[in-house]
Amino acid sequence: MYLIIVYNHEKERCIMFTNKQLSVGDWWLFWILMIIPIVNIIVFLNILLSSSVNRTLKNHVKAIILPFVIIFVLGLVTGFFGGLLDTIF
C-alpha cells in the first residue's frame, strides 16, 4: 500500500493500486482519498487512464461514475427538450 501516488520514472506509469488483490488498507486509502476535494478527481483520472491499475478497482470507479454521467445526460436532454417545448407552446 502506498500513501502517495508513486511514479515509476523508467516506464512513466503509476504503480499505486497495482496489486492483483487489494488489501483492506488499499480500500481504506482509496476511500480516504475520495473524501479529499480535487484529490479525488486526480485519483479517478489516474485510475481510469492507467493501464496497470487493478481491474476490480477500475471497474469500481466506472460503476461510481456511471450514474453521474447518466444523470448529466438526462439533465441535458430534458433541459433541452423542456426549453424547446416552452418555445413551441
C-alpha positions, -999 to 999 in steps of 0.1 A, spaced: 0 0 0 13 34 -9 3 66 9 11 89 -20 10 84 -58 43 70 -67 56 70 -103 80 46 -119 103 70 -138 116 43 -162 82 34 -176 63 66 -168 34 48 -152 17 49 -118 23 20 -95 -4 28 -70 -31 1 -66 -14 -23 -90 -16 -54 -68 -36 -83 -81 -56 -83 -49 -63 -51 -30 -60 -53 8 -83 -37 33 -57 -10 37 -58 -3 0 -96 1 0 -93 24 31 -67 45 13 -90 47 -18 -120 59 2 -99 84 23 -86 98 -10 -121 101 -23 -131 123 7 -104 150 -2 -117 175 -28 -97 178 -60 -75 148 -50 -105 126 -57 -107 138 -93 -70 133 -98 -72 98 -84 -103 90 -105 -84 101 -137 -53 83 -126 -72 50 -121 -92 53 -153 -63 63 -176 -37 39 -162 -34 5 -178 -16 -11 -148 -43 -4 -121 -61 -33 -105 -90 -43 -128 -115 -45 -99 -107 -10 -88 -110 3 -123 -144 -13 -127 -155 0 -93 -146 36 -103 -165 32 -136 -195 20 -115 -192 51 -93 -190 75 -123 -218 59 -144 -248 72 -125 -234 108 -126 -229 105 -164 -264 92 -169 -280 119 -147 -259 146 -165 -270 134 -200 -306 131 -189 -305 166 -175 -291 179 -207 -317 161 -228 -347 170 -206 -335 206 -202 -331 209 -240 -365 194 -248 -381 212 -219 -368 245 -233 -379 235 -268 -414 227 -257 -417 260 -239 -409 279 -271 -433 259 -292 -463 261 -269 
